Amino acid sequence: MFIAVAAFLVQHTGVLILGLGTVAGQTLSALALDVLLPTDDGGVHVATVVGTLLAFAAVAIASARFRRRPTASSSAD
């Protein structure tokens, strides 16, 4: 099922966004499991939270649409 969904999504998002989104989703799931079903008394580690936030920041940056500035040679035409 995952392969079918990924094959559909990659046509619309591209390989980079799909890969980053997959990693972001996995890290969010790991964070949720750490919060809901802790395995030790240490609680959630800061590195886990920071890693999850960085993964979502990477998705946001990669999916942002940046406008190109006109270059000097193209504006002279």
Secondary structure, DSSP 8 states (H G I E B T S, - for coil): -HHHHHHHHHHHH-HHHHHHHHHHHHHHHHHHHHHHS-SSTT-S-HHHHHHHHHHHHHHHHHH--------HHHH--
